[in-house]
Amino acid sequence: MPIAKLGTFLIGEYSEAVVTMSFYQVGELLQDVAIEKSKIYITSLMNIRLDYADL
């Protein structure tokens, strides 16, 4: 990300830099949401597991 941002500033494409940073931030947000949902789903699956098994 820093290389892409620096490169777009160096060539004078400021709007492209803004778009690149915006896409990166949206991607980070979606990743955080996915991780939190995964944690919730894994926790709920752990709650339905058996504590012991009869053989």
N, C-alpha and C positions, 0 to 999 in steps of 0.2 A: 504493500500500500504506500509506504513513504516514497518508494522509487517512482511509482506511477504519478503521485501527486507532484513530486519534484520535477519530473519530466514534463508534465503538462504546464507547469509554471514557467519552466525554462524556455519552452517553445512559444509561450504567450497565449496558450489556449486556456484562458481562465474559466470559461464556462464549462469546458471539458473537465477541468479539475474539480469544479463544484459537483458535476454529475458523478464523477468517479468517487468522490468522498461521500456523496449521498447514497449511492448504491452500496458502498462499503458499510455505511452505518445501518442501512436497512438490512443488509445481510447479517450484521452482528446482532441486531434486534431479533430477527427471525431465529438465529441460532440460539439465543438466550431463551426464547419462548419454547423452542423444541427441547432444550435441555431440561427446563422446568417441568414440562409435560411428561418427559421421560421419567424424571424422578418420581412424579406423582404416580404414574402407571406402574413403575417397578415397586414402589411402596405398597400399592394396592394388591399387586400380585403376591408379595411377600406375606400379606395379611391373610390370604386364603390358603396358604400352604399348610400341610399337616405338620403338627409338632412331633408326632411319632407315628410309626407304622407297625401294625400287627403282622407278624410273619407266620 
